[in-house]
Amino acid sequence: MQVFLPRKEKMVLKYIKDIIFLFMTVVGTLGNMSVSVNYTFSCWGSPEKKPIHLILIHMAFTNILILLAKGLPKTIAAFGLRNFLDDIGCKTIVYLERVARGLSICTSSLLTVVQAIIISPRTSGWRRLRPKSAWHILPFFSFFWILNALISTNLIHSIRSTSLNISQHINDENYCYFMLEKQKIKLIVLHLMVLRDAVFQGAMGGASGYMVFLLHKHHQHVLYLQNSKLLYRTPPELRAAQSVFLLMLCFVFFYWTDCALSLIISISARENSLMVNTRNFLALGYATFCPFVLIHRDGLWLNFGMLSGRN
């Protein structure tokens, strides 16, 4: 049911929404830049670049792409600047946003899997897959970029700027719109995206479950040592695993809440502005809060070695 508000209340709510968009975009970008710079210096000063650090740098860069491609143009449009993107600008922004979203899923999955391998017992077969250096991670990044770039190529033909079609029925804050695609192309792209998400989130879920199992065993071991009145300190790679697991919980929350709202909006008979705005905030949520989870959980500026594991 659509709620009709007085004009003054609508203006106040729109102003609050614009401020939130601007705040999330600016703060999230600065946070991810801080994470990226800190880990870059950490890798630069190390004789051997650490794989986990490199993955976190790539994740921070992906988050910045999401915030700039989605948050910044939406904020500019929300504050009243119309037709600020031409056709090429629209294609570029929306294409980068879609690619960055896919990269976020793939990179988060890689981070979880690599961290699970790092904390696996020395007698485990998974230990042999542990990356010895950052060079073993770089091919995965190339694969992720190629995969998501190919999946999103349909956007190049289906995105248009609102400035080229004034008669197109659009919301006042939209700067681009989708043209109707052939049903066959839509189905192919949809199946590829679902398959990608299922594979990488399946790997993420399996690795997260394995980490929970290992952390539980570690906790039981700590309790035994404490009962034996022995001193014990949690290894840095296990503290790193706790941070990665917290990041994955954050990612899963924002991803599935976004999916649920998208489904509700798509099957709803009437447009619900509250749900649409909430979904837009959720789309920026993980990219905004991810760096601060790392900073708060690990004291990022105080200890770079925590997330690297043992070499």
N, C-alpha and C positions, 0 to 999 in steps of 0.2 A: 504494500500500500504506500502510495507516494504522499509525503507530508508537505503541505504548502505553508511556507513561512512568510511573515511580513518582509518587505524589501529591506528594512533596516537590519533585521536579524540575518538575512541572507548575506548582506554586505559584511557584517561582523564575522560570520562563519567563514566566508571566503577569505577575509583578511587573515584569520587564524590559520586556515589551511595553507595560504601562501607563505606565511612565516615558518610553518612547520617544514614545508618543502625546502625552503631556502636554508633553514637550520640543518636539516638532515644532509643536504647536498654539500654545504660548506664544511660542516663538522666531520662528516664521513670522509670527504676528500682529504682534509688535513690529517685525520687519523691514519688513513691508509698511506699517505705520503710519509708520515712519521715512521710507520712500521717498515715501509719499503726502504727508506734511507738508513734506518738502524740496522736492518739485516744486511743491506748492501755493504755497509762499513764493516759489519761483523765478518762477512765473507771475504771482503777485501783484505782484512788484517789476518786472515787465517791462511796457513800454508796449504790447506786443502778445503776447497769450498764444500760446505755442508749441504747435503741434499734437502733436508727439511727446511733450512733457511731459504734455499732457492725456490722451493714450492711455495713458501709463505710470501716471498717477494712477488712471484707470479700471481698469487691469490690477491695480494694488495693491488697490483696493477689491474687485474680483472675488475676488482671492486671500484677502482677509480673510473674505469671505462663505463661501468654501469651507472655510476653517479653522474658522470658528465653527459653521457648519451641520453639518459632518461630524466634525471633530476634537473639538470641545468636548463634544457629547453622547456620543460614543463613549468619550471619556475618563471622563466622569462615570459612564456605565454600567459601564465596565471596573473602576472603583474601588468598585463594589458598590451604588450607589444605584439601586434598582429603581423602575419605574413613576413616574419623575419628569416624564414628559410625558403630557399627556392627548391626546385624539384630535385636537383643533385644533393643539396643539403639534407633534404628529408630522407632520401634513399640512404645516404651515408649514416645519418644519426640512428635511424631505425634498424639498419643492418648491423651496425656496431653494437647496438643494444641487444639484439637477438644473439649475436655471436658471443658477446660477453656473458650473457645468461648461461649459454651452453658451456662456456669455459669455466664458469663458477662451479657448475655441477661436476665437471670432469676433474678440475683441480682439487675440489674438496674430497672427492673420492680417492684421488691419488694420494693426498695428504694422509687420509685415514689408513689406507693400505700400507703405505711406506712406514708410518709410525707403528702399526701393528707388527710389521716384520722386524722393526728395530728392537721392540721389546720382547720378541719371541725368545724362548729359551735357547741356549746354545746348542742343545741336542735336537732342536726342532729342524725339520726339513726346510721350513720357511726361512731359516737363518741364512741359507745359501743364496737367497734372492735379495739379501740386504744390499742396497746400492753403496758402493765403496766411495764414490765421489759424485759431484754434481753432473759430470758428463753422462752418467747413466740415466739422469732424469731428463735431460734436454730433448731426446727423441720423443718422449711422451708429450712434451709441450708442442712440438711440431705436428704430431698426430692430432692433438686436440684442436689446434688452430685450423688445420686442413679439414677435419671432420665437420666442425661447426660452421666454417665458411661455406662448405658445400651444401649443408643442410639448409642454410639460410639464403641461398641464391635466389629463391623465388621472390624474395622481398624486393629485389632490384627492379623487377617488372611490375610489381603490384602496389608500390608506394608512390603517392603523388602529394605534392604540396597543396595546401588549401588555397594558396594565392593563385593557383592555376585554374581553380574551379570554384568561383565564389558562390555559385548556385548549389554546390554540394551541401547537403544538410549535415552540419557538424556542430559539435559543442563549441562554445566560445573559446575554450582553452586548448583546443586541439590545433596543432600546427601541421599535421599530416593526416592523410586518410588512406585506407586500403581500398583498392579497386577490386571488383569481383574477379575471382580466379576460376579456372576450370576445376570442376569437382574432382577430376582425376588427379590433378596436381596437388590440390589441397589434401587429399587422402594420402598421397605418397609422402608429402612433407610431414603430415601429422603422424603417420606410422613411424617414420624415421626418428622424429623427436621423442615419441613414446618409447621406442626401442632404446634409444640413447639413454634416456632418463632411467629406464628400468635396469639396464645393464650396469650403469655407474652407481645408481643408488643401491642396487643389489650388492655390488662389491663393497660399497660404503657400509651397508648394514651388516654384512658378514664380518668385515674387519672390525667394526665397532663392537659387535658381539664378542669377538675373540679378545679384544682389548679389555672388555668388562670382565671376562673370565680370568684373564691374567692379573688384572688389578685386584680381583676378589682373592685370588690365591696369594698375592702379595700381602693383602690386608690380613689374611689369616696367619701368614708367616710373621708379620709384625706383632700381632697379638701374642703369638707363642714366645717371641723374643722378649716382649715386655713382661710377660708372666715369668720368664726365666731371669728377669732383672738384667738383661743385656742391653747395651746401648745400640740403637739402630737408626740409620738415616736413610730416607727414601732416595733411591738413585735418581739422577736427573732425567733419564729417559722415561721413567715411570711418571714423574711429575709432568713431563711433556705430554705423555699419553693422556693424562687427566685433562690437560688443556685442549688437546685435539678432540677428545670426546665431548667436552663442553661446547667446542665450536660446532661439532656435528649436530648436537642437540639443537643449537641455535639455528643452524641451517635447515634442519628437518622441520622445525616449527614454522619458520617463515615460508619455506617452499610449499608445504602441504596446506597451510592456511591460505596462501595465495591461490593454490589450485582449487580449493574448496569454494572460495569466493568467486573465482572465475567461472566455475561451473554453475553456481547459483545465479550469477549475473546473466550468463548465456541462456539459461532456461527461463529466466524471469520475463513476465509479459511486459512489465514496466521498468523503466530505468530507475534505479535507486542510487541517488547521488552519494549517499553515505557509504554504501558498499563499494562504489567505484573509487571514491577517495581513499577508503581504507585499503583497498587492493593496491592503489598507487603507492601508499605509504609502505605497505608490506614488500612491494617490489624493490624498495630501497633499503628495507630494514636490515637484511643481513650484511649488505655492503657497508652500511653505516656503523653497525654495532660490532662487527667482526674484529676490527683492529683494537677496540677498547676492551674486548674480552681478553685478547692477548696481553695488552698492557696491564690490565688489572690482575689477571691470573698469574702472570709470570714475572711481573716487575721488569718489563721489557727493557727499559733504559738502564737497569742495574745489572742484568745478567743475561748475556747473549747465549751463553753456552747451554742454558737449560733445555732449549728445544732441539739441540743438535744430536743428543744421544751420545753414546760412547763411540769413539773412533777406533 
